[in-house]
Amino acid sequence: MKPTINYPDFEKIDMRLGTILSAVIFEKAKNPAYILEIDFGVLGVKKSSAQITKHYKPEQLIGKQIVAVFNFSKKQIANIQSECLVLGSLGIDKGDVVLLSSDVVVENGREIG
């Protein structure tokens, strides 16, 4: 378990809903991953590298609304800059990630709270 945080710490994390527009195999990644383009509505489209290949095929991801940390600092991964952090439940094995999503479609860019 991780250390307890205070509410002001939680308030610093900007989690948003976005819809995956495209998903392609990330050929240059060290571990199996996809490059995702995610639509966050008026906040724009961001790229992310996601190690979610165990449970998802690229075509299954298109149109899926997911949860991401929107204000995560950019991270260079091989030849792309990952601009947000897609959230999921972690399994035992690397790449065993199940995406967090909304069971009701809402406007892209809506804040998680």
Secondary structure, 3 states (H helix, E strand, C coil): CCCCCCHHHHHCCCEEEEEEEEEEECCCCCCCCEEEEEECHHHCEEEEEECCCCCCCHHHHCCCEEEEECCCCCEEECCEEECCEECEEECCCCCCEEECECCCCCCCCCECC
